[in-house]
Amino acid sequence: MGCHFLGSAHASDLQGADFVICPFPYDATASYGAGARNGPARIIEASAQLELFDEELEIEPFVAGIHSLPIPEELPIEPAKALALCKAMVGSVLKVGKIPVLLGGDHSVTIGAIEAVTEALDDITLLQLDAHTDMRDRYQDCHLSHACVARRALEHCHVVQAGIRSTSKEEWNFLKKRDLVPIHASSIRKNLQGATEDILSRIKTKRLYVTIDVDCLSPSLMPATGTPEPGGLDWYDLLYILKKVAENYQVVGFDLVELAPVPGIHHPEFTCARLIYKMMGYIYVFRRKLA
């Protein structure tokens, strides 16, 4: 199995890369379907099958340079220790001026990433594309659970949520009190352009970190995830949102989490690899216009 995104023939050294793949196979806080620890390796493996040319952008995004860090062989089970390692990994990439692309793992890994980003850079908003609000203060007696990601992120930066279609009463009341009611998947499906404009209007900073939980997509497109929810975005909904975000804001990093590969089904990991490559392309094309 390869260890480089797109394969070793298209790998860049760290100095020559704009993007750095940060695989972090941690899923100890998963509460329903486990297996997201296998996501990073399967995404990297599938990426070798991608066409390098992006027909929408009419470029080959890999020319920006993509470097892949090795997949950690063993991680602590305890969330605090594991997420400290994730923070260090992402922080090391930011320190050398590169764009981290974090591959989870369950969604808790984003806690480590957003701590690294907000320590390295100011003026940050987290855009969360997700089926769930993840705004619990604690879940299953853990404050670093995948169900607490947005709540922890809110301690460090502004949070904008879209694609949501599942939340608890506790979370809903908290969000309403904070005037942070999310943009629901149904709103996006009814009026993609209007909902995307709403997303952009809520981002109050120049810099953006984007977290993509694969369950933001419809389970018909993305069945390989631990907590699937009916409904959700389709491929072109998500691409439209990501393109507009990259066009209007400086994306300083992003992650893709919660892929739990299913034996015998290959399209979910390929979809994830393609999505990551598309996002790299958008950032590469539009960042020069934002400079």
N, C-alpha and C positions, 0 to 999 in steps of 0.2 A: 504494500500500500504506500502511495506517495505521501510526502510530508509537505509538499509545496502547493499552494493554491495555483491552479492552472497547470501544474506539473513542473518538474525541475527545468525543462527547456525554456520556460518563460519566467523563471524566478529572477529577481533582482537582489543584489546585495543591499544591506541596510542603508548604506550611504546613497545609493542611487534610487531608492524607493520613495514614493509618496505615501503609499499605503503599507501598513504592517498588519498581517493576519496574526491575531492573538487567540489561539485555541485554548479553551479552558473547560475541560470536561467534568464539570462538577454538578451533581444533581441530588445532593444529600437532603435538600429541603423539599423535594418533590412530594406532593401530598396525594396524588391519584395515580396516574400512569407514570412509572419511572422509565429510564432509558435515555434521557437527554444527555447523559455522559457520553453516549456514543455519537452524538450529533456532530461535533467538530471533525472527527476522523472521516465520517461518511460524507460530509459536505466537501471536504478537501479532496477526497477520492472522486466524487462526482464532478468536481470542477475541471478535472482533466478532460472531460468529454464536451466542454463548452466550445462553441464557436467563438473565436477571439474577436470577430468583427461585430460591432453593434450597429444593426441596420437602421435604428432610429437616429442615433447620433452620427452615423457614418464615420466612425473612428474605431480603432482598436484600443480600448481603455487600458490594456496592460502596458502600453508605452509609458504610462505615468510611473511605472515601477511598482511591483508588488513583492514584498519580502514576507516570508512566513517564519514565525517563531516555532520552535519545536513543541509538540504536544506534551504537556507534563505527564510523566509516567505514573505518578502517584500524588494524590492530594489529600490533605487532612479532611476528616469527616466533619469536624467542628466548624460551623459556619464562619465564626469570627476569624479563625486561622486561615481558612481557605480564601475568604474574601480579602484578607490582607495580602495574600499572594497575588490575587487578581489585580488589586489596586497597584501593587508594585510592578506587575507586568505592563499594565496600561500606562502607568506613570513613566516607566523607562522609555516607552515609545514617544510620549509627549515631550519628554526631556530633550530628545534629539530632533524635535520639530516635525515629526511624522504624524500621520493620521491613523490612529488605532482602529482596527476592525475586529471586534471581540466576537468569538464564536462560543456560545454556550452549548450545553449546560442549561440548568434551570435559570429562571429569571433573577434569582438572587445575585448572580454574578454582576448584574448591572450596578448593584450597590457599590461594589469595589471600583467599578469603572467611573461612576459619577463622582465618587470621592476623589479619585485621581485627577479627573478633569477639572473639578472646581478648585482643587488646590493649585493646579498648574496655571489655570486661566480664570480670568474674571468674566463677568457679563455672559453668563451661560443660562440657557433654557434647556430642559429635557423635554423632548417630544416623544411620547410613549404611544406606540401603535399596538393595540392589545385588545383582546376580548374582555379582559377583566380590569377593574380599577386598581387592584393591588395596593389599596390604601389602608389596610389594617395596620394597627399599631403593633399587634402581636398576632401570630397564628400558630396554633399547635405549640404554644408556650415558647415561641421563638420570634424575636424581633427582627431577625435577619432572613426571614422566610421569603420565598418567591412571592407570597401574598402581601408582603410589606414593602416591596421595592419602591413604589411611588411615595409612600409615607416617609421612608428614609431619604429618598431623593429630595423631598420637599424641605428637609432640614438643611439642604445645601444650595438649592436653586429653585427657580420657578419651574412648574411642571404643567405641560399641556397634554391632554389625553384624547385620543381619537380611535374609533373602531370599537368602542365599548358596547357590550351587550350583556354584561353580568356583573352584579355588585351586591354587597350586603346592605342591610338597612343602616348599620353602623357607618359604613363607608359613605353611603349616600348622604346621610345627615352631616357628616364631616365635610364633604365636598360642597354641599349647599351653604353651610356656614362660612366656608372660606371663599365662596363665589368661584368655585372651580368645577362646576358641573361639566362633565365631559361631553365630547361630540360623539354621538352614538352611531353605530354602524348603519342603522336604518336611515339616519339623516344623510349619510354619505351615499348610500345606495339610491336615495330619492333625488338628491341634487348634489352631484359630485363637485361641480364647480363652486356652488354656494358654500358647501361644507368646507371645501379646501380654503376658500377665502376666510371662513370663520377660523380655521386652524391658524392661518398666517396672521390674522388680526390679534390673536391671543399671545403670540410670541413677542415678548417685550425686549429682547436682547439681540445683539448682532450675531452672537455665536450660539451654535446649537449642537447638542448631542442627541442622537436619535437612537432609540431602542425599539427594535422590531421583535415582538413576540409573534411567532409564526401562527399562533391561534387567532391573530387578527384576521387571517384569511378564512374563507369558508372551509369547513371540514371536507367538502367535496374536492377542493383543491389541495388541502393540507390535512390529511387524516392522521398524520404521524406526529401527534403532540399529546402531552399528558392530560390536558384539561380542555378538550374541544368543546366549542359552543355552537349551536345551530346559528345559521345566518353567517354574517361576516362579509369581508371585502372580497372582490375578485381581483385577478392579476392586474388588470388595467386600472382599477380604482387605486390600488396601492402604488403603482408606478406613477400615476398622475400626481398623487400627493407628494411622493418623494422627489419627483422632478421639480415641482413648484417650490418645495422647501429648499432644495439645493440651489435653485435659481435666485432665491431671495435672501438666503442666510448663509453664513460661513459655517459649514458643518465640520466640526473639529474632531469628530469621531462617531462611530455608530456600532451597534451590535445586533446580532441575530441570535435569538435564544429559543429554547423549548422544542427544538426538533428532537423527537424520540423515534428513531428509525424503526420501521416495521419490516421484519424479514420477508423477502419476496416482493416488496413494493419499492421501486426505485425512484419514482417520480418526485416524492417529497424532497429528498436531499438534492436532486438535480434542480428543482425549483428554487431551493434556498441558495444554491451556488449561483444560479442565474440572477437571482435578486441581488445578491451581494455584488456581483460584477456590474449589474445595471447601476446600482447606487454609486459605485466607484466612478463609472462613466459620467454620471450626472455631476458629481463633485468635481471631477477633473475638468469638465467642459465649462462649468459656470463659475468656478472659483476665480478664474482669470478676469471675468467681468466684474466680480465683486471686489477685486483687489484695489 
